[in-house]
Amino acid sequence: MKINIYLLLTVVNSACVPISTSNSTIASRSLEIEYTDKEYSQNIGNVRISQANTGLTFYENIFNLSQELAYELTFDLLEKDFKYLHMKIFNCTWDWKKSQLNNLEYLSDYNEFPINNYEFSQSRISEYVSYSTKLPSVRKSGNYILAVYADGTPEIPLFTRKFMVHENSVFIDANVSVSNGSQYRTHQQINLSISYGTLQTSNPNQDFKTVIIQNKDWRNAIKGLPPTNILPNEKRILFNYFNQEINFPGLHNFRFFDARSLSFRGQNIFNIQQSQRGIELIIEEEKPLKELAFGRPLQDNLHGEYYTRIIDPNSKDLNSEYVWVNFKLITEKINGTVFIHGGFNNWQLNDLNQMTYDEVSAAYKGSIKVKQGFYSYQYYIHSDEYPYYWIDGTHFETKNSYEILVYYREPGALSERLVGYREL
């Protein structure tokens, strides 16, 4: 099962460089790409990276360098006609700036990969072409960005996506606990140490960089936090912080809706109807959860992620529709901007997932366009007065997903290796 929206977004604080081409006719034309997850066209939907030939559609963008597993990129072009598309791969530094590595230092092939596999949708209303392509093997661990563009226009990417390739060259000892500070009822703490084994370093504080991500949301990741203790004889790096430097809000269980069927109403779907813009799903009216006691989720927590699937009788994936999902959050007007937030649009905050306040119904309203599937999400506030989780509150008991990335740059190297990865 899998889900996605073709919603797209803008990302801040990212380094940019132009995509170039060997064709002298168009080489002078360029567009600066952002080294992050972004769509440059609203005609792109359901971008997924996952292990090939498994039938699984959960998003996976971190691979093991030593495992000979194939991964594939899949996405929809929300147009009725086929286009010839290509993909380029770029190596990045630990903080997502383009590295100085030459293409041949991390790729075995010429850095222009045609995307030849495609199928036309067979849905009743939605017109789209589904594409898929295997990701090329890379020679080095580290951060990568893929960029997809139409034939003849490499200066105009359709979208970019992050993926990471890791080694197992360090041992990451980590666990999640209740915060050791005043936030112990609301926050979670990551306890962390790293053993770097045979890796050579005279300055671990400079040569190693650590990133901790909660629920795949890079917006609130803890990046580059220096170690508190270095034990060179034991080749260990310790992160023993006592002032909540490695604390995350526990958040609340993610909300969810089931849009896998249009023949009957899935969980949390109040109504299914059709309008001039297409099929409309109306979510049950919702209220803030911050005053409620913590409760275990009724469904397995997808931590804000999703999968696409259709379960109507005699249907297959190419019959899936893109639908409008409409939200109504009953609450007083808040001093800030409210967003529908989740992996469906790469955790971005933009006009496509922003809600507006309706004074008549005393509620925030918003809609997103997604492909049929099962989605989890939260309400996010961007405010100078309230924390982003203010609507639903935060609890230390909530089950969250954490990923720890350890980068290492050898003396004189042009980019970092991703020498360790662990998921909690």
C-alpha positions as CSV (number, residue, x, y, z in Angstrom):
1,M,0.0,0.0,0.0
2,K,1.2,3.5,-0.6
3,I,0.2,7.0,-0.9
4,N,1.2,10.3,-2.2
5,I,0.2,13.6,-3.4
6,Y,1.4,15.6,-6.2
7,L,1.5,18.6,-4.0
8,L,4.7,20.3,-4.2
9,L,6.7,22.7,-2.2
10,T,9.5,25.1,-1.6
11,V,12.4,24.5,0.7
12,V,14.5,27.1,2.4
13,N,18.1,27.3,3.4
14,S,19.4,24.9,0.7
15,A,22.5,25.4,-1.5
16,C,21.9,25.5,-5.2
17,V,23.8,24.9,-8.5
18,P,22.7,24.6,-12.1
19,I,22.1,21.4,-13.9
20,S,24.4,21.3,-16.9
21,T,24.4,19.4,-20.2
22,S,26.9,18.6,-22.9
23,N,24.5,19.9,-25.6
24,S,26.0,23.2,-26.6
25,T,22.7,24.4,-27.9
26,I,21.1,24.5,-24.5
27,A,24.2,24.5,-22.2
28,S,23.8,28.3,-21.7
29,R,20.4,27.8,-20.2
30,S,20.3,26.8,-16.6
31,L,18.0,26.6,-13.6
32,E,19.3,26.5,-10.0
33,I,18.0,23.4,-8.3
34,E,17.6,23.1,-4.6
35,Y,19.4,20.2,-3.0
36,T,16.3,18.9,-1.2
37,D,13.0,17.2,-1.9
38,K,11.1,19.5,-4.2
39,E,8.7,19.5,-7.1
40,Y,9.2,22.2,-9.7
41,S,5.9,21.3,-11.5
42,Q,2.5,20.7,-10.1
43,N,2.0,18.0,-12.7
44,I,4.1,15.5,-10.7
45,G,2.6,13.2,-8.2
46,N,3.3,10.1,-6.0
47,V,7.1,10.3,-6.1
48,R,8.4,7.2,-4.3
49,I,11.7,5.5,-3.7
50,S,11.5,1.9,-2.6
51,Q,13.1,-1.5,-2.8
52,A,12.5,-3.0,-6.3
53,N,10.6,-6.2,-7.0
54,T,9.1,-6.5,-3.5
55,G,5.6,-5.1,-4.1
56,L,6.2,-2.8,-1.1
57,T,5.5,0.9,-1.5
58,F,6.7,2.4,1.7
59,Y,9.2,5.2,1.2
60,E,12.9,4.1,1.6
61,N,15.6,6.6,0.8
62,I,18.5,5.2,2.9
63,F,20.4,2.2,1.4
64,N,23.3,0.0,2.5
65,L,26.3,0.4,0.3
66,S,27.3,-3.3,0.9
67,Q,24.0,-4.8,0.1
68,E,23.3,-5.7,-3.6
69,L,19.6,-4.7,-3.4
70,A,18.0,-2.8,-6.3
71,Y,16.0,0.3,-5.5
72,E,13.6,2.1,-7.9
73,L,12.1,5.5,-8.4
74,T,8.4,5.7,-9.3
75,F,6.3,8.7,-9.9
76,D,3.3,9.9,-11.9
77,L,3.2,12.6,-14.6
78,L,-0.2,14.1,-14.3
79,E,-0.8,14.6,-18.0
80,K,-2.4,12.4,-20.6
81,D,0.6,12.3,-23.0
82,F,3.9,10.4,-22.5
83,K,7.2,12.4,-22.3
84,Y,10.8,11.3,-22.7
85,L,12.4,11.8,-19.3
86,H,15.9,11.6,-17.9
87,M,17.5,11.5,-14.5
88,K,20.8,12.9,-13.1
89,I,22.5,12.1,-9.8
90,F,24.5,14.5,-7.7
91,N,26.7,13.9,-4.7
92,C,26.3,16.2,-1.7
93,T,28.1,17.1,1.5
94,W,26.7,16.1,4.9
95,D,24.7,19.4,5.1
96,W,23.3,19.1,1.6
97,K,25.5,21.3,-0.5
98,K,26.8,20.0,-3.8
99,S,30.2,18.3,-3.3
100,Q,33.2,18.8,-5.4
101,L,33.4,15.1,-6.5
102,N,33.5,14.4,-10.2
103,N,30.7,12.3,-11.6
104,L,33.1,9.4,-12.3
105,E,34.2,9.3,-8.7
106,Y,30.7,8.2,-7.5
107,L,29.1,6.7,-10.7
108,S,30.2,4.0,-13.1
109,D,28.0,5.3,-15.9
110,Y,27.5,8.6,-17.7
111,N,25.4,10.8,-15.5
112,E,22.3,10.9,-17.7
113,F,19.9,8.0,-17.2
114,P,16.8,7.6,-19.5
115,I,13.5,6.7,-17.8
116,N,12.0,4.2,-20.2
117,N,9.4,2.3,-18.2
118,Y,6.0,3.9,-18.2
119,E,2.3,2.9,-18.2
120,F,-0.9,5.0,-18.9
121,S,-3.5,5.3,-16.2
122,Q,-6.8,3.4,-16.5
123,S,-8.7,5.4,-14.0
124,R,-12.2,6.8,-14.7
125,I,-11.3,10.4,-14.2
126,S,-7.6,11.1,-13.5
127,E,-5.2,11.2,-16.4
128,Y,-1.6,10.4,-15.7
129,V,1.4,8.4,-16.8
130,S,3.2,6.2,-14.2
131,Y,7.0,6.0,-14.6
132,S,9.6,3.8,-13.0
133,T,13.3,3.4,-13.2
134,K,16.0,1.6,-11.2
135,L,18.4,3.8,-9.3
136,P,22.0,3.4,-10.5
137,S,24.6,2.0,-8.1
138,V,26.9,4.5,-6.5
139,R,30.6,3.9,-5.6
140,K,30.7,5.9,-2.4
141,S,28.5,6.3,0.7
142,G,27.0,9.7,1.4
143,N,24.2,12.1,0.5
144,Y,22.8,12.2,-3.0
145,I,20.2,14.1,-4.9
146,L,18.4,12.9,-8.0
147,A,16.9,15.3,-10.5
148,V,14.3,14.3,-13.2
149,Y,13.7,16.4,-16.3
150,A,12.1,16.2,-19.7
151,D,14.1,15.4,-22.8
152,G,15.8,18.4,-24.2
153,T,15.2,20.6,-21.1
154,P,17.7,19.6,-18.4
155,E,17.7,23.2,-17.2
156,I,14.1,22.7,-16.0
157,P,13.9,19.9,-13.5
158,L,10.5,18.3,-12.8
159,F,11.5,17.3,-9.3
160,T,14.4,16.5,-7.0
161,R,14.7,13.9,-4.3
162,K,17.2,13.1,-1.6
163,F,18.6,9.6,-1.0
164,M,21.4,8.4,1.2
165,V,23.8,5.4,1.0
166,H,25.5,4.3,4.2
167,E,28.3,2.0,5.4
168,N,28.5,0.1,8.7
169,S,31.9,1.4,9.6
170,V,30.9,2.7,13.1
171,F,28.9,1.3,15.9
172,I,26.0,3.5,17.1
173,D,24.8,2.9,20.6
174,A,21.6,4.7,21.1
175,N,18.1,4.6,22.7
176,V,15.1,6.8,23.3
177,S,14.1,7.7,26.9
178,V,12.0,10.2,28.7
179,S,13.7,13.7,28.9
180,N,15.9,14.1,31.9
181,G,14.9,17.8,32.3
182,S,11.8,19.8,33.1
183,Q,10.2,18.6,29.9
184,Y,10.1,15.0,31.1
185,R,6.3,14.7,30.6
186,T,6.3,16.0,27.1
187,H,9.6,15.3,25.4
188,Q,11.8,12.4,24.4
189,Q,15.6,12.2,24.7
190,I,18.1,10.5,22.5
191,N,21.0,8.9,24.4
192,L,23.9,8.4,22.0
193,S,27.5,7.3,21.7
194,I,29.6,6.3,18.7
195,S,32.5,3.9,18.4
196,Y,34.5,4.6,15.3
197,G,36.7,1.6,15.2
198,T,39.4,1.6,12.4
199,L,38.5,5.0,11.1
200,Q,41.5,7.3,11.5
201,T,41.0,10.8,13.0
202,S,43.1,13.3,14.9
203,N,40.1,15.6,15.4
204,P,36.9,13.6,15.9
205,N,35.0,16.8,16.7
206,Q,35.8,18.1,13.2
207,D,35.9,14.9,11.2
208,F,32.5,13.4,12.4
209,K,29.1,15.0,11.9
210,T,25.9,13.6,13.4
211,V,22.3,14.1,12.3
212,I,19.2,12.9,14.2
213,I,15.8,13.0,12.4
214,Q,12.4,12.5,13.9
215,N,9.7,10.9,11.7
216,K,11.7,11.6,8.5
217,D,11.0,15.3,9.0
218,W,14.2,17.2,8.2
219,R,12.7,20.5,9.3
220,N,13.2,19.7,13.0
221,A,16.3,17.5,12.7
222,I,19.2,18.0,15.1
223,K,22.3,18.6,12.9
224,G,26.0,18.7,13.7
225,L,25.7,18.7,17.5
226,P,29.3,18.4,18.9
227,P,30.2,15.5,21.2
228,T,30.5,16.3,24.9
229,N,33.3,13.8,25.4
230,I,35.9,12.2,23.2
231,L,37.7,9.0,24.4
232,P,40.6,8.5,21.9
233,N,41.9,5.4,23.6
234,E,38.5,3.7,23.3
235,K,37.8,5.4,19.9
236,R,34.4,6.5,21.2
237,I,32.5,9.7,21.0
238,L,29.9,10.5,23.7
239,F,26.9,12.8,23.5
240,N,26.0,13.2,27.2
241,Y,23.9,16.4,27.2
242,F,21.9,17.5,30.3
243,N,20.1,20.6,29.1
244,Q,17.7,19.0,26.5
245,E,20.0,19.6,23.6
246,I,19.0,16.2,22.2
247,N,15.4,16.3,23.1
248,F,12.4,16.1,20.7
249,P,8.8,16.8,21.5
250,G,7.0,13.5,21.9
251,L,4.1,14.9,19.8
252,H,0.7,13.2,19.6
253,N,-0.3,10.2,17.6
254,F,-0.7,11.2,14.0
255,R,-4.2,11.5,12.6
256,F,-5.1,9.4,9.6
257,F,-7.6,8.8,6.9
258,D,-8.2,5.8,4.6
259,A,-8.8,6.7,0.9
260,R,-8.1,3.3,-0.6
261,S,-11.7,2.9,-1.8
262,L,-14.2,5.1,-3.6
263,S,-17.0,2.5,-3.4
264,F,-17.3,2.9,0.4
265,R,-16.2,5.3,3.1
266,G,-12.9,4.4,4.7
267,Q,-11.9,5.3,8.3
268,N,-12.4,9.0,9.1
269,I,-14.0,9.7,5.7
270,F,-17.4,11.4,6.2
271,N,-18.5,11.7,2.6
272,I,-17.4,11.0,-1.0
273,Q,-18.7,13.3,-3.7
274,Q,-17.8,14.7,-7.1
275,S,-17.3,18.4,-8.1
276,Q,-16.0,20.3,-11.1
277,R,-12.4,19.8,-10.0
278,G,-12.8,16.0,-9.4
279,I,-13.5,13.5,-6.7
280,E,-13.9,15.1,-3.2
281,L,-13.4,13.2,0.1
282,I,-14.7,15.0,3.2
283,I,-12.8,14.2,6.4
284,E,-14.8,13.9,9.6
285,E,-14.8,17.2,11.5
286,E,-11.9,17.4,13.8
287,K,-10.9,19.3,17.0
288,P,-7.6,19.9,18.8
289,L,-6.4,17.0,20.9
290,K,-4.1,18.9,23.3
291,E,-6.4,18.7,26.2
292,L,-7.0,14.9,25.9
293,A,-5.1,12.3,27.8
294,F,-2.6,10.2,25.8
295,G,-4.1,7.1,24.2
296,R,-2.7,4.3,22.1
297,P,-3.3,4.7,18.4
298,L,-6.1,2.7,16.8
299,Q,-3.9,2.0,13.8
300,D,-0.3,1.2,13.4
301,N,1.4,4.6,13.5
302,L,2.9,5.5,10.1
303,H,4.7,8.5,11.8
304,G,3.2,10.9,9.2
305,E,4.0,8.7,6.2
306,Y,1.6,7.0,3.8
307,Y,1.3,4.3,1.2
308,T,-0.8,4.1,-2.0
309,R,-3.2,1.3,-2.7
310,I,-6.7,0.7,-4.1
311,I,-8.9,-2.0,-2.6
312,D,-12.1,-1.6,-4.7
313,P,-13.1,-5.0,-6.3
314,N,-11.6,-5.8,-9.7
315,S,-9.2,-2.8,-9.5
316,K,-5.5,-2.4,-9.8
317,D,-3.0,0.3,-9.2
318,L,-3.5,2.0,-12.6
319,N,-7.2,2.4,-11.7
320,S,-6.2,4.7,-8.8
321,E,-7.7,8.2,-8.8
322,Y,-6.2,11.4,-7.6
323,V,-8.7,12.9,-5.2
324,W,-9.2,16.1,-3.2
325,V,-9.2,15.5,0.5
326,N,-11.0,18.3,2.5
327,F,-10.3,19.0,6.2
328,K,-12.2,21.0,8.8
329,L,-10.5,21.8,12.2
330,I,-13.0,23.4,14.6
331,T,-11.0,25.7,16.9
332,E,-10.6,29.4,17.8
333,K,-8.5,31.5,15.4
334,I,-4.8,31.1,16.2
335,N,-2.1,33.7,16.1
336,G,-0.2,31.9,13.4
337,T,-0.5,29.9,10.2
338,V,-2.0,26.4,10.2
339,F,-0.9,23.6,7.8
340,I,-1.9,20.0,7.0
341,H,1.5,18.4,7.6
342,G,3.0,15.1,6.7
343,G,5.1,13.0,4.3
344,F,2.5,13.4,1.6
345,N,4.3,16.6,0.5
346,N,7.7,15.9,2.0
347,W,6.9,17.7,5.2
348,Q,6.8,21.1,3.6
349,L,4.8,24.2,4.5
350,N,3.4,26.0,1.5
351,D,0.3,27.4,-0.1
352,L,-0.8,23.9,-1.2
353,N,-1.3,22.6,2.3
354,Q,-2.0,25.8,4.2
355,M,-5.4,26.1,5.8
356,T,-7.6,29.2,6.0
357,Y,-9.9,30.3,8.8
358,D,-13.6,30.4,8.2
359,E,-15.3,32.9,10.6
360,V,-18.8,31.5,9.9
361,S,-18.0,27.9,10.9
362,A,-15.3,28.9,13.4
363,A,-12.9,26.4,11.8
364,Y,-9.8,26.1,9.7
365,K,-10.4,24.6,6.3
366,G,-8.0,23.2,3.8
367,S,-7.7,20.6,1.1
368,I,-4.9,18.5,-0.5
369,K,-4.8,16.4,-3.7
370,V,-3.4,12.9,-3.2
371,K,-3.5,9.5,-4.9
372,Q,-5.7,6.9,-3.4
373,G,-4.2,5.2,-0.3
374,F,-3.8,5.4,3.4
375,Y,-2.4,8.6,4.9
376,S,-1.2,9.9,8.3
377,Y,-0.8,13.6,9.1
378,Q,-0.8,16.2,11.8
379,Y,-1.8,19.9,12.1
380,Y,1.2,22.2,12.2
381,I,1.3,25.8,13.4
382,H,3.9,28.3,12.2
383,S,3.7,30.9,14.9
384,D,5.9,33.2,17.0
385,E,3.6,32.6,20.0
386,Y,3.0,28.8,20.0
387,P,5.1,25.7,19.3
388,Y,4.3,23.9,16.1
389,Y,2.6,21.0,17.9
390,W,0.3,23.3,19.9
391,I,-3.0,22.0,18.3
392,D,-2.6,18.4,19.4
393,G,0.0,18.7,22.2
394,T,2.9,16.5,23.0
395,H,3.4,13.4,25.2
396,F,6.5,11.5,26.1
397,E,4.6,8.2,25.6
398,T,4.1,8.7,21.8
399,K,5.9,6.2,19.6
400,N,8.1,8.1,17.1
401,S,10.6,7.0,14.5
402,Y,14.2,8.3,14.9
403,E,17.1,8.0,12.4
404,I,20.7,8.6,13.3
405,L,23.2,9.4,10.6
406,V,27.0,9.6,11.2
407,Y,29.2,11.3,8.6
408,Y,33.0,11.2,8.4
409,R,35.3,13.2,6.2
410,E,38.9,11.9,5.8
411,P,41.7,14.5,5.6
412,G,41.8,16.0,2.1
413,A,38.5,14.4,1.0
414,L,36.0,16.4,-1.1
415,S,32.9,15.0,0.6
416,E,31.8,13.1,3.6
417,R,31.1,9.4,3.8
418,L,28.0,8.2,5.6
419,V,29.7,5.7,7.8
420,G,26.8,4.8,10.1
421,Y,23.1,4.6,10.2
422,R,20.6,3.4,12.8
423,E,16.9,3.6,13.1
424,L,15.2,3.6,16.6
